[in-house]
Amino acid sequence: MWAYGWGSKHRRGLRVWVLQLLERGPMNGAEVMEQMDRMTMGWWRPSPGSIYPLLDQLVEEKLVVKRDDGRYELTDSGRRGPDWVRDWVGRGPRSPQEALSEMEAYIAYLEDVGRGGRSDLKGMGDRLRSASKRLGELADRSAGGGR
């Protein structure tokens, strides 16, 4: 299994995960859900309301085909990996609101790492202060009408 897209968010993340699972071999929707449940050690099991519409969408996009036995199988397009990953995962935020939401998530992550007592943030003070300063300047400009 190639390791692209595991950190993706929202539907794009589920999409990549399903395609990666199908790369192992044909599965029906219930088997996909069971594999996700097993891989997360029971932490997360997607609902049929998430999996089956996604599988239908992947069929429409010709990334998977539904076989006569009800299992879904990757097409050549679905196997290409990096091409569709770039299209679906690498887009990044689509609006300033999405970019800000992603930044807030990263800030929460860094706060958790900092609280964990790990040394991962050691030596990053200057970079964190610089990022904070740049965001502060951006906030000041946006409050002043975009100047």
Stockholm file with secondary structure:
# STOCKHOLM 1.0

chainA/1-147         MWAYGWGSKHRRGLRVWVLQLLERGPMNGAEVMEQMDRMTMGWWRPSPGSIYPLLDQLVEEKLVVKRDDGRYELTDSGRRGPDWVRDWVGRGPRSPQEALSEMEAYIAYLEDVGRGGRSDLKGMGDRLRSASKRLGELADRSAGGGR
#=GR chainA/1-147 SS CCCCSTTCCHHHHHHHHHHHHHHHSCBCHHHHHHHHHHHTTTSCCCCHHHHHHHHHHHHHTTSEEECTTSCEEECHHHHTTHHHHHHHTTTCCSSHHHHHHHHHHHHHHHHHHHHTTCGGGTTCHHHHHHHHHHHHHHHHHHHTTCC
#=GC SS_cons         CCCCSTTCCHHHHHHHHHHHHHHHSCBCHHHHHHHHHHHTTTSCCCCHHHHHHHHHHHHHTTSEEECTTSCEEECHHHHTTHHHHHHHTTTCCSSHHHHHHHHHHHHHHHHHHHHTTCGGGTTCHHHHHHHHHHHHHHHHHHHTTCC
//
